[in-house]
């Protein structure tokens, strides 16, 4: 687990060693979520050769491993498949409030949620992502048109994620309402909301700051492909 740093500096690892420990698949000091829950991997702050070998064994030869917040260098033989500069924002005065139109989504809603995500591309959302926390949605004429929910969960913090609106209903403030409604639930637990977005997404950053988020740090979204020569060690669940 991360030591000497803030829990938000390595949020996947601190989630998987904290409130999300029940999801963790582990080898050595490397942890990940089940692949139908989340793609994120929790890598130690300063991984050594043994950690990279454990990640290779955990993910499997040729697999892609997304490592949020990792700013170091990948070992020789690993291929970087995705790299994007991002920002992390934290609650600094959100006027969080429940929303009368927002409904809690359940597993029965997952097919519609996956369809909405496919059309709007807010970031990874998989068949079991809903198990990570509360997801709220807004429906019109029975159809799911907007949603937002909870993803990473470092101790004392909850990430707001999967914020998306059907293109036909944008400009009505639905995303803002859902962010504030999800944040209300986070506050009710005595925790603090945070979120991530791409550094180039300046419109979203301005919106989040207008709601009461503040920039905490810049970060990096990185994914790397395991070399094909990786070993065949077995995953250990915790």
C-alpha positions in Angstrom: 0.0 0.0 0.0 1.1 3.6 -0.6 3.0 5.2 2.3 4.0 8.7 2.9 1.6 10.0 0.2 -2.0 11.2 0.0 -4.5 8.4 -0.6 -5.6 10.2 -3.8 -2.1 10.0 -5.3 -2.5 6.3 -6.1 -6.3 5.9 -5.9 -6.7 2.5 -7.5 -4.2 1.0 -5.1 -5.6 2.7 -2.0 -9.2 1.7 -3.1 -8.2 -2.0 -3.5 -6.3 -2.1 -0.2 -9.2 -0.2 1.5 -12.9 0.0 0.9 -12.8 -2.0 -2.3 -10.6 -4.8 -0.9 -13.4 -7.3 -1.5 -12.8 -6.9 -5.3 -9.1 -7.2 -5.2 -7.2 -9.8 -7.3 -3.6 -9.8 -6.0 -0.1 -11.0 -6.8 2.6 -9.7 -4.5 2.1 -5.9 -4.1 0.1 -5.6 -7.3 -3.7 -5.5 -7.3 -6.5 -5.2 -9.8 -10.2 -5.3 -10.1 -12.0 -8.2 -11.8 -12.0 -7.5 -15.5 -15.8 -7.2 -15.7 -15.8 -4.7 -12.8 -13.1 -2.2 -13.7 -9.9 -2.3 -15.9 -7.8 -0.4 -13.3 -4.6 -1.8 -11.8 -3.1 -0.8 -8.4 0.7 -0.6 -8.8 3.0 0.3 -5.9 4.2 3.9 -5.9 7.7 3.0 -6.9 7.4 -0.4 -8.6 10.5 -2.6 -8.9 11.3 -5.5 -11.3 9.4 -8.0 -9.1 6.3 -5.8 -9.2 6.3 -5.6 -12.9 6.8 -9.3 -13.1 3.8 -9.8 -10.8 1.7 -7.5 -12.9 2.7 -9.4 -16.0 1.7 -12.7 -14.3 -1.6 -11.2 -13.0 -2.7 -9.7 -16.3 -1.3 -12.4 -18.6 0.9 -12.2 -21.7 -0.2 -9.6 -24.2 -2.8 -8.1 -21.9 -3.3 -4.4 -21.6 -3.0 -3.0 -18.0 -4.4 0.4 -17.3 -2.5 2.1 -14.4 -4.1 5.3 -13.3 -1.8 7.9 -11.8 1.4 6.2 -12.8 4.0 8.7 -13.9 7.1 6.6 -14.1 8.7 4.6 -16.9 7.5 1.1 -18.0 10.1 -1.6 -18.3 11.8 -2.6 -21.6 9.5 -4.8 -23.6 6.3 -3.2 -22.4 4.3 -1.3 -25.0 2.5 1.9 -23.9 -0.9 1.7 -25.6 -2.5 4.7 -24.1 -1.3 7.9 -22.4 -3.3 11.0 -21.6 -2.6 13.9 -19.3 -5.4 14.3 -16.8 -6.5 16.3 -13.7 -7.9 15.3 -10.4 -10.4 17.7 -8.7 -11.8 17.5 -5.2 -14.8 18.8 -3.4 -14.2 22.3 -2.1 -17.7 23.5 -1.4 -20.1 21.6 -3.5 -23.8 22.5 -3.0 -24.6 18.8 -3.0 -28.3 18.0 -2.9 -30.7 15.1 -3.7 -32.6 15.3 -6.9 -36.3 14.4 -7.1 -36.1 13.0 -10.6 -33.0 10.9 -10.0 -33.5 7.2 -9.4 -31.1 4.6 -8.1 -30.0 2.3 -10.8 -29.8 -1.5 -10.3 -28.3 -4.5 -12.0 -31.6 -4.7 -14.0 -30.6 -1.3 -15.6 -27.1 -2.4 -16.6 -28.0 -3.1 -20.3 -29.4 0.4 -20.7 -26.4 1.8 -18.8 -24.0 0.0 -21.1 -25.9 1.3 -24.1 -25.8 4.9 -22.9 -22.1 4.6 -22.2 -21.4 3.2 -25.6 -23.1 6.2 -27.2 -21.5 8.9 -24.9 -18.1 7.5 -24.0 -17.6 8.9 -20.5 -14.9 6.3 -19.7 -14.8 2.6 -18.7 -18.1 1.1 -17.6 -18.4 -2.7 -17.6 -21.1 -5.2 -16.7 -20.3 -5.2 -13.0 -19.1 -1.6 -12.5 -22.4 -0.9 -10.8 -21.2 -2.9 -7.8 -18.5 -0.3 -7.0 -21.1 2.2 -5.5 -24.3 4.1 -6.0 -25.4 5.0 -9.6 -28.2 7.4 -10.2 -30.1 8.0 -13.4 -32.8 10.2 -15.0 -35.4 8.7 -17.2 -37.7 10.4 -19.7 -40.6 8.4 -21.2 -39.1 5.3 -19.6 -35.7 5.7 -21.3 -32.5 6.2 -19.4 -31.1 9.5 -20.7 -28.5 10.5 -18.1 -26.5 8.9 -15.3 -23.6 9.3 -12.9 -22.2 7.2 -10.1 -19.3 6.1 -7.9 -16.1 4.4 -8.9 -12.8 4.5 -7.1 -13.1 4.5 -3.3 -9.9 5.4 -1.4 -10.4 5.7 2.4 -12.6 8.7 3.1 -13.1 9.6 -0.5 -15.4 8.6 -3.4 -14.8 9.2 -7.1 -17.7 10.4 -9.1 -17.6 8.8 -12.6 -19.6 7.7 -15.6 -21.2 11.1 -15.9 -23.1 11.1 -19.2 -26.1 12.4 -21.0 -27.9 11.3 -24.1 -26.9 13.8 -26.9 -30.6 14.6 -27.5 -31.0 15.8 -23.9 -27.8 17.8 -23.4 -27.9 21.5 -22.3 -30.6 20.8 -19.7 -28.2 20.6 -16.7 -28.9 16.9 -16.1 -25.2 16.0 -15.6 -24.9 18.8 -13.0 -27.9 17.6 -11.1 -26.7 14.0 -11.0 -23.2 15.0 -9.9 -24.7 17.0 -7.0 -27.1 14.1 -6.2 -24.3 11.5 -6.1 -22.1 13.9 -4.1 -25.0 14.3 -1.6 -24.9 10.5 -1.0 -21.1 10.7 -0.5 -21.5 13.5 2.0 -24.1 11.4 3.9 -21.4 8.8 4.5 -19.0 11.4 5.8 -16.8 11.1 2.8 -15.5 13.6 0.2 -16.2 13.5 -3.5 -13.5 13.7 -6.2 -13.3 13.1 -9.9 -10.9 12.9 -12.8 -11.1 14.3 -16.4 -8.7 14.9 -19.3 -6.5 18.0 -18.9 -7.6 19.0 -22.4 -11.3 18.9 -21.4 -11.3 22.6 -20.4 -15.1 23.0 -20.7 -15.6 20.1 -18.2 -13.0 21.5 -15.8 -14.7 24.9 -15.8 -18.0 23.3 -15.1 -16.6 21.3 -12.2 -14.9 24.3 -10.8 -18.1 26.3 -11.0 -19.9 23.6 -9.0 -17.3 23.7 -6.2 -14.6 21.4 -7.2 -11.0 22.6 -7.1 -7.9 21.3 -8.9 -5.8 19.1 -6.6 -3.2 17.8 -9.0 -2.3 16.9 -12.5 -2.1 13.2 -13.2 -1.7 10.7 -16.1 -3.8 8.0 -17.5 -1.6 5.2 -18.8 -2.1 1.8 -20.2 0.7 -0.6 -21.1 0.7 -4.0 -22.8 2.4 -7.0 -21.1 5.2 -8.6 -23.1 4.2 -11.8 -24.8 7.0 -13.6 -22.9 5.2 -13.1 -19.5 5.0 -16.1 -17.2 2.0 -18.2 -16.4 1.7 -17.6 -12.6 -1.8 -17.8 -11.1 -3.9 -15.0 -9.7 -4.6 -15.0 -6.0 -7.8 -13.4 -4.7 -8.0 -11.5 -1.4 
